Amino acid sequence: MQHIGLVLKRGEQQAISLGEKITAFLQRAGKKVLLESACRETALARHTEVVESIADESDLLIVLGGDGTILRAASLLNDKSIPVLGVNLGRVGFMAEVAPEEAIPLLQSTLEGKAEFVSRMLLELTLPDGRKKKVLNDAVIHWGGIARLIDLGVKIGASREMEIRADGLIVSTPIGSSAYSYAANGPLVHPDVQGILLTPICPYSGLKRPVLIPPDFCVDLRLKRGEDLTLTLDGHTRVGLRQGDSLLVSRAAIPFTMVKSQDRDYFDVLNLKLRLI
């Protein structure tokens, strides 16, 4: 690992301060530090190389922020799966287990080949125009304007089409089950479990409860009613949809690989964030 990329929560002074300490550590270790172009206006730009395609040029990504920053980092991946060390500077995040005080010791272990890695499932969506998008958390179909019922045809694998009439539909990964899906009464799914979770939002008829399907099944979604519909990807990208459009959801060919915390696990984070256990 010679080229280390930094992805920061923009406008967050704690992320910049920690980024400066990490940059100094890496440069003493003889590593080249890359900074995503969106942060070129920060003080860190003076000590790093600013690049446009940070995921393609890095051997490791260090993400400083909350879940939103990790989701943004996931959107930067193309067809290259590189490890991500996520440091949690947010309040309600679940994805980054690493606390700020752990960051440099864990980074050193990673560079020495002593760290443990975990793989998290990504979803790939094929949009009506043929473009493909990856999501780490979820894709949500909902009205873009006035709240109304949406009619969706859902075909899972080779099964016959079933209908959902609801305010919307959340399609999430296991790691995304603790986000919008959980707020919509979906189950918490351990991120080591592989599967695609479908959670209707305020369902009226058809599928009224969440369903978890095998990861290798494809989900074909057809918009049967609705003129002003929106697809939101990981909370940061919006795509307009029209009646008659179809979407295909499947497991992405590459995983999202994260450096595992040496001090905390998934249940520790649940306890810290939700006080469930």
C-alpha positions as CSV (number, residue, x, y, z in Angstrom):
1,M,0.0,0.0,0.0
2,Q,1.9,3.0,-1.3
3,H,-0.9,5.4,-2.4
4,I,-3.3,6.3,0.4
5,G,-6.4,8.3,-0.3
6,L,-8.3,10.6,2.0
7,V,-12.0,11.2,1.8
8,L,-13.3,13.8,4.4
9,K,-16.6,15.1,5.7
10,R,-16.6,18.5,4.0
11,G,-16.7,21.5,6.3
12,E,-15.9,19.4,9.4
13,Q,-12.9,20.8,11.3
14,Q,-12.4,17.5,13.3
15,A,-12.0,15.6,10.0
16,I,-9.5,18.2,8.8
17,S,-7.5,18.1,12.0
18,L,-7.4,14.3,12.1
19,G,-6.6,14.3,8.4
20,E,-3.5,16.4,9.0
21,K,-2.2,14.0,11.7
22,I,-2.8,11.0,9.5
23,T,-1.1,12.8,6.6
24,A,2.0,13.5,8.7
25,F,2.1,9.9,9.9
26,L,1.8,8.5,6.3
27,Q,4.5,10.9,4.9
28,R,6.9,9.8,7.7
29,A,6.2,6.2,6.6
30,G,7.1,7.1,3.0
31,K,3.6,6.9,1.6
32,K,2.0,9.1,-1.0
33,V,-1.1,10.8,0.3
34,L,-3.9,11.6,-2.2
35,L,-6.9,13.9,-1.5
36,E,-10.2,13.8,-3.3
37,S,-10.8,16.8,-5.5
38,A,-14.0,17.8,-3.6
39,C,-11.7,18.9,-0.7
40,R,-9.1,20.8,-2.7
41,E,-10.1,24.1,-0.9
42,T,-9.0,22.7,2.5
43,A,-5.7,23.3,4.2
44,L,-4.8,19.6,3.6
45,A,-4.5,20.3,-0.1
46,R,-1.1,22.0,0.5
47,H,0.4,18.7,1.9
48,T,-1.3,16.2,-0.4
49,E,-1.8,15.5,-4.1
50,V,-5.4,16.3,-5.2
51,V,-6.8,13.8,-7.7
52,E,-10.0,13.4,-9.6
53,S,-10.4,9.6,-9.5
54,I,-9.2,8.8,-6.0
55,A,-10.6,5.3,-5.8
56,D,-8.8,4.3,-9.0
57,E,-5.4,5.7,-7.9
58,S,-5.4,4.6,-4.2
59,D,-4.4,1.3,-2.6
60,L,-6.4,2.2,0.6
61,L,-9.1,4.8,1.3
62,I,-9.3,6.5,4.7
63,V,-12.7,8.0,5.3
64,L,-13.1,10.6,8.0
65,G,-16.7,11.4,8.9
66,G,-20.1,9.7,9.5
67,D,-22.1,7.3,7.4
68,G,-22.8,9.9,4.8
69,T,-19.1,10.3,4.1
70,I,-18.7,6.5,3.8
71,L,-21.7,6.3,1.4
72,R,-20.0,9.1,-0.7
73,A,-16.8,7.1,-0.7
74,A,-18.7,4.0,-1.9
75,S,-20.1,6.0,-4.8
76,L,-16.5,6.8,-5.9
77,L,-15.7,3.1,-6.5
78,N,-15.8,1.9,-10.1
79,D,-14.9,-1.7,-10.8
80,K,-11.9,-1.8,-8.3
81,S,-12.6,-2.9,-4.8
82,I,-10.1,-1.3,-2.4
83,P,-10.1,-1.5,1.4
84,V,-11.7,1.4,3.3
85,L,-10.7,2.5,6.8
86,G,-13.7,4.4,8.1
87,V,-13.3,6.6,11.2
88,N,-16.5,7.5,12.8
89,L,-16.8,11.3,13.5
90,G,-20.6,11.2,13.4
91,R,-23.3,10.7,16.0
92,V,-25.6,8.0,14.6
93,G,-23.4,6.2,12.1
94,F,-23.2,2.4,12.0
95,M,-20.7,1.7,9.2
96,A,-17.5,3.0,10.7
97,E,-16.6,1.1,13.8
98,V,-13.2,2.9,14.3
99,A,-13.1,5.7,16.8
100,P,-10.8,8.7,16.2
101,E,-8.3,7.6,18.8
102,E,-8.0,4.2,17.1
103,A,-7.3,5.6,13.6
104,I,-3.5,5.9,13.5
105,P,-2.7,2.6,15.5
106,L,-5.1,0.7,13.2
107,L,-3.7,2.4,10.1
108,Q,-0.2,1.3,11.2
109,S,-1.5,-2.3,11.6
110,T,-3.1,-2.1,8.2
111,L,0.2,-1.0,6.5
112,E,2.0,-3.8,8.3
113,G,-0.4,-6.4,7.0
114,K,-1.8,-7.2,10.5
115,A,-5.4,-5.8,10.1
116,E,-8.5,-7.8,9.7
117,F,-10.9,-7.0,6.8
118,V,-14.6,-7.5,6.3
119,S,-16.6,-7.5,3.1
120,R,-20.0,-5.7,2.8
121,M,-22.4,-6.3,0.0
122,L,-23.0,-3.6,-2.6
123,L,-26.1,-3.4,-4.8
124,E,-26.0,-2.5,-8.5
125,L,-29.0,-0.8,-10.1
126,T,-29.6,-0.8,-13.8
127,L,-31.6,2.4,-14.5
128,P,-34.2,2.8,-17.3
129,D,-31.6,4.5,-19.6
130,G,-29.1,1.6,-19.1
131,R,-26.8,3.4,-16.7
132,K,-25.5,1.4,-13.7
133,K,-25.2,2.7,-10.2
134,K,-23.8,1.1,-7.0
135,V,-25.3,1.6,-3.6
136,L,-24.0,0.5,-0.2
137,N,-27.0,1.4,1.9
138,D,-30.3,1.6,-0.1
139,A,-32.2,2.7,-3.1
140,V,-35.6,4.3,-2.4
141,I,-38.5,4.8,-4.8
142,H,-40.9,7.5,-3.7
143,W,-43.0,10.4,-4.9
144,G,-41.1,13.4,-5.9
145,G,-44.0,15.8,-5.1
146,I,-47.3,15.3,-3.2
147,A,-47.4,12.1,-1.2
148,R,-49.6,9.5,-2.9
149,L,-49.7,5.7,-3.2
150,I,-47.3,4.2,-5.7
151,D,-48.2,1.0,-7.7
152,L,-45.1,-1.2,-8.2
153,G,-44.8,-4.6,-10.0
154,V,-42.1,-6.6,-8.3
155,K,-40.6,-9.7,-9.9
156,I,-38.0,-11.6,-7.8
157,G,-35.9,-14.1,-9.7
158,A,-38.0,-16.2,-12.0
159,S,-41.2,-15.8,-9.9
160,R,-44.4,-14.3,-11.2
161,E,-44.9,-10.6,-10.6
162,M,-46.4,-9.4,-7.3
163,E,-47.8,-6.0,-6.6
164,I,-47.0,-3.4,-4.0
165,R,-49.2,-0.4,-3.3
166,A,-47.4,1.8,-0.8
167,D,-45.9,5.3,-0.2
168,G,-42.7,3.9,-1.6
169,L,-40.2,1.0,-1.5
170,I,-36.8,0.7,0.1
171,V,-34.3,-1.8,-1.4
172,S,-31.4,-2.2,1.0
173,T,-28.3,-4.2,1.7
174,P,-27.8,-5.9,5.1
175,I,-25.6,-3.0,6.3
176,G,-28.3,-0.6,5.1
177,S,-31.0,-2.4,7.1
178,S,-30.1,-0.1,10.1
179,A,-30.9,3.1,8.1
180,Y,-34.2,4.1,6.4
181,S,-35.5,0.5,6.3
182,Y,-35.2,0.3,10.1
183,A,-37.1,3.5,10.5
184,A,-39.8,2.0,8.3
185,N,-40.1,-1.0,10.7
186,G,-37.8,-3.3,8.7
187,P,-35.6,-5.8,10.6
188,L,-32.0,-5.3,11.6
189,V,-29.9,-7.7,9.4
190,H,-26.3,-8.5,10.5
191,P,-23.9,-7.3,7.8
192,D,-22.3,-10.7,7.5
193,V,-25.6,-12.0,6.3
194,Q,-25.9,-11.8,2.5
195,G,-29.3,-10.8,1.0
196,I,-31.4,-8.1,-0.5
197,L,-34.0,-6.5,1.8
198,L,-37.3,-5.1,0.4
199,T,-39.2,-2.9,2.8
200,P,-42.4,-1.2,1.7
201,I,-43.1,2.3,3.1
202,C,-46.6,2.6,4.7
203,P,-48.0,-0.2,2.6
204,Y,-51.7,-0.3,1.6
205,S,-52.0,-3.6,-0.3
206,G,-49.9,-6.3,-1.8
207,L,-46.6,-6.9,0.0
208,K,-47.1,-5.4,3.5
209,R,-44.1,-6.7,5.3
210,P,-40.3,-6.6,4.6
211,V,-38.8,-9.6,2.8
212,L,-35.2,-10.7,2.7
213,I,-34.3,-12.6,-0.5
214,P,-31.1,-14.5,-1.5
215,P,-28.2,-12.3,-2.7
216,D,-28.0,-13.9,-6.1
217,F,-31.6,-13.2,-7.0
218,C,-32.4,-10.3,-9.3
219,V,-35.2,-7.9,-8.5
220,D,-37.1,-6.4,-11.4
221,L,-39.2,-3.3,-10.4
222,R,-41.8,-1.9,-12.8
223,L,-43.5,1.4,-12.1
224,K,-47.1,0.8,-12.9
225,R,-48.6,4.1,-11.6
226,G,-47.1,7.5,-10.9
227,E,-45.9,10.4,-13.0
228,D,-43.6,12.3,-10.6
229,L,-41.5,9.6,-9.0
230,T,-38.0,9.8,-7.6
231,L,-35.3,7.2,-7.0
232,T,-32.9,8.2,-4.2
233,L,-29.5,6.3,-4.1
234,D,-27.8,6.2,-0.7
235,G,-29.4,9.5,0.3
236,H,-27.2,11.6,-2.0
237,T,-28.2,11.0,-5.6
238,R,-31.7,11.6,-7.1
239,V,-33.0,10.1,-10.4
240,G,-36.3,11.0,-11.9
241,L,-38.6,8.2,-12.9
242,R,-41.8,7.9,-15.0
243,Q,-44.7,5.6,-15.2
244,G,-43.7,2.5,-17.1
245,D,-40.0,2.6,-16.2
246,S,-38.3,-0.5,-15.0
247,L,-35.3,-1.0,-12.7
248,L,-33.2,-4.0,-12.2
249,V,-31.5,-4.6,-8.8
250,S,-28.8,-7.2,-8.3
251,R,-25.7,-7.8,-6.1
252,A,-22.7,-5.8,-7.4
253,A,-19.7,-7.8,-8.8
254,I,-17.4,-6.1,-6.2
255,P,-17.8,-5.9,-2.4
256,F,-17.2,-2.9,-0.2
257,T,-14.2,-3.9,1.9
258,M,-13.6,-2.3,5.3
259,V,-10.8,-2.5,7.8
260,K,-12.3,-4.0,11.0
261,S,-11.9,-2.2,14.3
262,Q,-9.8,-4.1,16.8
263,D,-11.8,-2.8,19.8
264,R,-15.5,-2.7,18.7
265,D,-17.8,-4.9,16.7
266,Y,-21.3,-4.6,15.1
267,F,-23.1,-5.2,18.4
268,D,-20.9,-2.7,20.3
269,V,-22.0,-0.1,17.7
270,L,-25.6,-1.1,18.1
271,N,-25.4,-0.7,21.8
272,L,-23.6,2.7,21.4
273,K,-26.0,4.1,18.8
274,L,-29.4,2.5,19.6
275,R,-29.1,1.3,23.2
276,L,-30.6,-2.0,22.0
277,I,-28.5,-4.5,24.0
